[in-house]
Amino acid sequence: MISLTPSRLTSVAAVGAHCDDIVIGTGATLMEIARHNPDIVVHALVLTGGGTEREVEEKNAFAALCPSADVRLTVIDLPDGRLPEHWATVKGHLADFARDCQPDVVFGPQRADFHQDHRLLAELIPTEFRDHLSFGYEILKWESDLPNPSLYIPVSAEIAQRKAAVLAQCYPSQSGRDWFDDEAFLGLMRVRGVQCRARYAEAFTVEKSVLETGDEYSLN
């Protein structure tokens, strides 16, 4: 296992189909990034839940996750569970979002997610962020679709527990789901931590990456 340490991050982007997707998939990572980069700009786009209690929950969660960051959150009001029927509209919102930010890294759903809304975004993100490092996050749920990740981001026990607390406190509309609890979220982060020799971690798939050796190369 090789550790890669990026230079200072100035901007990240996160895309979710539903309010809480981003926090479930990469909430601890965003907290760690914000802790090490206090002036970070966090661009976030969520495609459903606009104008409802879910949007309020999402705003509260981001405020709790990244209190020192410049969070620029947009929540759209497309229908939950029906995003593939609105392919052109989703594509348009994602294109507008990509034009408004130039992030160092992009977080979004992973391609093998069984939920149709998540999967659509995973397919479209690389078409709009063609020149960006893109990571696919995992969303714990009823379906057996957790990926075999290729990137791990270790997080402290304090951050892992803070993520679980934010999910419990900021998303009361989800409290009735049998998988939406501290044990589930901490358990997955603990498993990912074991896989990268850390106490806790979040794990991601990598869409495409380039390793530069420092030499200049040309096609000519």
Disulfide bonds with the S-S distance in Angstrom:
none
